[in-house]
Amino acid sequence: MLRLGAHESVAGGLEQAFERGARVGCQTLQIWTKNGRRWDAPPLTTEEIQRFHAARMATGIEPVVAHAAYILNPASPKPGLRRRSIHGLIVEMERCEELEIPYLVLHPGAHTGAGAAAGLRLVADSLSEVHAATPGYHVQILLETMAGAGSKLGYRFEQLAYLLAETTEGERLGICFDTCHVFAAGYELRTAEGYAETWAEFEEQIGLERLKVLHLNDSQHPLGSHKDRHAHIGAGKLGLEAFRLLLHDPRLAGKPGLLETPKSDDLHEDVENLACLRGLAAN
């Protein structure tokens, strides 16, 4: 089955995410390596990196996945914002490389009125520049499946396939499959037939070998709503059966499956959601 975990806060230090993850029963973990809503990031110190590695060793939580800042927009038609986004993504790649984090999840961006074709071309060009600036890096950018709100790109499998094909060194890219986003984009996951059709299209357009990470989120809104609002497992419009099908799919065995569901300070929601997923996997 999937390796189950959640996105945890790094408040108090990057290493604190491991303590929080261990407390709720994570096998894998997603974090920000910097403030996700700010451009600047102080360089990592040797002590920070050492504490991070020590906490990872102590908990045995693997793999660690990083999420890139939401403010990055490699699809922007505004040259200044696109240039800043490219630089910001390179900085995040550098931080992941220092922390030995294998995956960096990225929202492909929004064309903001320029049109999907133009936006996708800019994303491919931006990612090509990032790859050129990070030769030999082990960290892999994972393009996240999106819900398609507004002008956001990456909500159709064929759009992601274009980026994989058109980015220089595109073999360095992978995919993060978000259940809420895919469902909101119009792909059925709740029935055996719909689930099979969705994954058949994913295989045809992208290929399962490119799938590296899954985000496990229920959806507050219905199929095809294009609204990105996460709900607790089984408490949304996706429902339990979609997650049961995922957890029993042998093609996904061993891949990280990460919650991004709402939580309070005591993290009891993560405990409950992980217990729910493990219960579904056992039946």
C-alpha positions as CSV (number, residue, x, y, z in Angstrom):
1,M,0.0,0.0,0.0
2,L,0.9,3.7,0.0
3,R,3.4,5.1,2.6
4,L,1.1,7.4,4.5
5,G,1.9,10.7,6.0
6,A,1.0,14.4,6.1
7,H,2.2,17.9,5.6
8,E,3.5,19.1,8.9
9,S,4.5,22.5,10.2
10,V,8.2,23.5,10.5
11,A,7.4,26.1,13.2
12,G,10.3,26.2,15.6
13,G,12.8,24.7,13.1
14,L,12.7,22.4,10.1
15,E,13.4,19.4,12.4
16,Q,10.2,20.0,14.3
17,A,8.2,18.6,11.4
18,F,9.6,15.1,12.2
19,E,8.5,15.3,15.8
20,R,5.0,16.3,14.7
21,G,5.0,13.6,12.0
22,A,6.1,10.9,14.4
23,R,3.5,12.0,17.0
24,V,0.6,11.4,14.5
25,G,2.0,8.2,12.9
26,C,3.5,9.5,9.7
27,Q,5.7,7.1,7.5
28,T,6.4,10.0,5.1
29,L,6.3,13.8,5.4
30,Q,5.8,17.0,3.4
31,I,7.1,20.3,4.5
32,W,7.9,23.9,3.4
33,T,11.7,24.5,3.5
34,K,11.0,28.2,3.8
35,N,8.0,30.5,4.3
36,G,5.6,29.6,1.5
37,R,4.2,33.1,1.2
38,R,7.5,35.0,1.1
39,W,10.1,35.5,-1.6
40,D,13.2,35.7,0.6
41,A,14.7,32.9,2.6
42,P,17.7,33.1,4.9
43,P,20.4,30.6,3.9
44,L,20.3,27.3,5.8
45,T,23.0,27.0,8.4
46,T,25.2,23.9,9.0
47,E,23.4,23.5,12.4
48,E,20.0,23.5,10.8
49,I,20.9,20.9,8.2
50,Q,22.5,18.7,10.9
51,R,19.4,18.9,13.1
52,F,17.2,18.1,10.1
53,H,19.2,15.0,9.2
54,A,19.4,13.8,12.8
55,A,15.6,14.1,13.2
56,R,15.0,12.2,10.0
57,M,17.4,9.4,11.2
58,A,15.8,9.3,14.6
59,T,12.2,9.0,13.3
60,G,12.9,6.9,10.2
61,I,10.4,9.0,8.3
62,E,11.1,8.7,4.6
63,P,10.8,10.1,2.0
64,V,10.6,13.8,2.8
65,V,8.7,15.9,0.2
66,A,9.0,19.7,0.0
67,H,6.3,21.9,-1.4
68,A,7.3,25.0,-3.4
69,A,5.9,28.4,-2.4
70,Y,2.5,29.3,-3.8
71,I,3.6,32.7,-4.8
72,L,5.8,31.3,-7.6
73,N,4.3,31.6,-11.1
74,P,6.5,30.3,-13.8
75,A,3.6,30.8,-16.3
76,S,3.3,34.6,-15.7
77,P,3.3,36.7,-18.8
78,K,4.9,39.5,-16.7
79,P,8.6,39.2,-17.3
80,G,9.5,40.5,-13.8
81,L,7.3,38.1,-12.0
82,R,8.3,35.1,-14.1
83,R,12.0,36.0,-13.6
84,R,11.4,36.2,-9.8
85,S,9.6,32.9,-9.9
86,I,12.5,31.2,-11.7
87,H,15.0,32.5,-9.2
88,G,12.7,31.5,-6.3
89,L,12.4,28.0,-7.7
90,I,16.2,27.7,-8.0
91,V,16.5,28.7,-4.4
92,E,14.0,26.1,-3.3
93,M,15.9,23.5,-5.4
94,E,19.2,24.5,-3.7
95,R,17.6,24.1,-0.2
96,C,16.2,20.7,-1.1
97,E,19.6,19.6,-2.4
98,E,21.2,20.7,0.9
99,L,18.6,18.8,2.9
100,E,18.7,15.8,0.6
101,I,15.0,16.0,-0.1
102,P,14.2,14.1,-3.3
103,Y,11.0,15.8,-4.4
104,L,9.8,19.4,-4.7
105,V,6.1,19.7,-5.5
106,L,5.3,22.7,-7.7
107,H,2.0,24.3,-8.9
108,P,2.6,24.8,-12.6
109,G,1.2,28.4,-12.5
110,A,-1.5,30.6,-14.0
111,H,-1.5,32.3,-17.4
112,T,-3.5,35.3,-16.0
113,G,-5.2,36.0,-19.3
114,A,-2.5,35.2,-21.8
115,G,-4.1,31.9,-22.7
116,A,-3.4,28.3,-21.8
117,A,-1.1,27.7,-24.8
118,A,1.1,30.7,-24.1
119,G,1.1,29.9,-20.4
120,L,2.2,26.4,-20.9
121,R,5.0,27.5,-23.2
122,L,6.3,29.9,-20.5
123,V,6.2,27.2,-17.8
124,A,8.2,24.9,-20.0
125,D,10.7,27.7,-20.7
126,S,10.9,28.5,-17.0
127,L,11.5,24.9,-16.0
128,S,14.2,24.6,-18.7
129,E,16.0,27.6,-17.2
130,V,15.7,26.1,-13.7
131,H,17.2,22.8,-14.9
132,A,20.0,24.6,-16.7
133,A,20.9,26.4,-13.4
134,T,20.8,23.2,-11.3
135,P,23.0,20.6,-13.2
136,G,23.5,17.4,-11.4
137,Y,20.9,18.0,-8.8
138,H,19.2,15.0,-7.3
139,V,16.0,16.8,-6.3
140,Q,13.2,16.4,-8.8
141,I,10.4,18.9,-9.4
142,L,7.0,17.3,-9.3
143,L,4.3,19.1,-11.2
144,E,1.1,18.9,-9.2
145,T,-2.3,18.1,-10.8
146,M,-4.5,21.2,-10.3
147,A,-8.2,21.8,-10.0
148,G,-8.3,24.4,-12.8
149,A,-9.6,27.4,-10.9
150,G,-9.3,30.7,-12.8
151,S,-6.4,30.6,-15.2
152,K,-4.4,27.9,-13.4
153,L,-2.7,25.4,-15.6
154,G,-2.0,21.7,-15.1
155,Y,-5.6,20.5,-14.5
156,R,-5.7,18.4,-17.6
157,F,-3.4,15.4,-18.0
158,E,-2.5,16.5,-21.5
159,Q,-1.3,19.9,-20.2
160,L,1.1,18.1,-17.8
161,A,2.2,15.8,-20.6
162,Y,3.1,18.8,-22.7
163,L,5.3,20.2,-19.9
164,L,7.1,16.9,-19.5
165,A,7.7,16.7,-23.2
166,E,8.6,20.4,-23.9
167,T,10.9,21.1,-20.9
168,T,14.6,20.7,-21.5
169,E,15.7,17.8,-19.5
170,G,12.1,16.9,-19.0
171,E,13.1,13.5,-17.7
172,R,14.0,15.2,-14.5
173,L,10.4,16.1,-13.9
174,G,7.7,13.9,-12.2
175,I,4.1,14.2,-11.2
176,C,2.2,14.7,-7.9
177,F,-1.4,13.5,-8.1
178,D,-3.8,15.4,-5.8
179,T,-7.1,13.5,-5.3
180,C,-9.1,16.6,-4.6
181,H,-7.7,18.6,-7.5
182,V,-8.1,15.7,-10.0
183,F,-11.7,15.2,-8.9
184,A,-12.5,18.9,-9.0
185,A,-10.9,19.0,-12.5
186,G,-13.5,16.5,-13.7
187,Y,-11.8,13.1,-13.4
188,E,-14.0,10.5,-11.7
189,L,-12.4,8.4,-8.8
190,R,-15.4,7.3,-6.8
191,T,-16.5,4.2,-8.8
192,A,-14.4,1.3,-10.0
193,E,-15.2,2.2,-13.6
194,G,-14.4,5.9,-13.2
195,Y,-11.3,5.1,-11.3
196,A,-10.1,2.7,-14.0
197,E,-10.9,5.3,-16.8
198,T,-9.0,8.1,-15.0
199,W,-5.9,6.0,-14.5
200,A,-6.1,4.7,-18.0
201,E,-6.0,8.3,-19.3
202,F,-3.2,9.1,-16.9
203,E,-1.2,6.2,-18.2
204,E,-1.9,7.1,-21.8
205,Q,-1.1,10.8,-21.4
206,I,1.7,10.8,-18.8
207,G,2.7,7.2,-17.8
208,L,2.6,5.8,-14.3
209,E,6.4,5.8,-14.1
210,R,6.3,9.6,-13.8
211,L,4.0,9.5,-10.7
212,K,6.1,10.0,-7.6
213,V,3.8,11.3,-4.9
214,L,0.1,11.5,-4.1
215,H,-1.8,14.2,-2.1
216,L,-4.7,12.5,-0.3
217,N,-7.4,15.1,0.2
218,D,-11.2,14.8,0.0
219,S,-13.0,17.6,-1.8
220,Q,-15.5,20.1,-0.4
221,H,-16.9,20.6,-3.9
222,P,-18.4,18.3,-6.5
223,L,-16.9,16.6,-9.5
224,G,-15.8,19.1,-12.2
225,S,-16.3,22.2,-9.9
226,H,-12.7,23.4,-10.5
227,K,-12.7,24.5,-6.8
228,D,-9.6,23.7,-4.7
229,R,-11.0,23.1,-1.2
230,H,-9.7,20.2,0.8
231,A,-11.9,18.1,3.2
232,H,-11.1,15.4,5.7
233,I,-11.0,11.8,4.3
234,G,-14.6,10.6,3.8
235,A,-16.1,13.9,4.8
236,G,-16.3,15.4,1.3
237,K,-17.7,14.8,-2.2
238,L,-15.1,12.2,-3.0
239,G,-16.1,9.9,-0.1
240,L,-14.4,6.8,1.3
241,E,-14.6,4.5,-1.8
242,A,-12.2,6.6,-3.9
243,F,-9.5,6.2,-1.2
244,R,-10.2,2.5,-0.7
245,L,-9.6,2.0,-4.4
246,L,-6.3,4.0,-4.2
247,L,-5.1,2.1,-1.2
248,H,-5.8,-1.2,-2.8
249,D,-4.2,-0.3,-6.1
250,P,-0.9,-2.4,-6.4
251,R,0.5,0.0,-8.9
252,L,0.7,2.7,-6.2
253,A,2.3,0.5,-3.5
254,G,5.2,2.2,-1.7
255,K,4.5,5.7,-3.1
256,P,4.1,8.5,-0.6
257,G,0.5,9.4,0.1
258,L,0.3,12.7,2.0
259,L,-2.6,14.5,3.7
260,E,-3.1,18.2,3.2
261,T,-6.3,18.4,5.2
262,P,-7.2,21.1,7.7
263,K,-5.8,20.7,11.2
264,S,-5.6,22.2,14.7
265,D,-2.6,22.7,16.9
266,D,-3.0,19.3,18.6
267,L,-3.0,17.5,15.2
268,H,-5.8,15.2,16.2
269,E,-7.3,15.5,12.6
270,D,-4.1,14.0,11.2
271,V,-4.4,11.1,13.6
272,E,-8.0,10.5,12.6
273,N,-7.4,10.8,8.9
274,L,-4.4,8.5,8.9
275,A,-6.4,5.9,11.0
276,C,-9.2,6.2,8.5
277,L,-6.9,5.5,5.6
278,R,-5.2,2.6,7.3
279,G,-8.7,1.2,8.1
280,L,-9.6,1.4,4.5
281,A,-6.4,-0.3,3.5
282,A,-7.1,-3.2,5.9
283,N,-10.5,-3.9,4.5
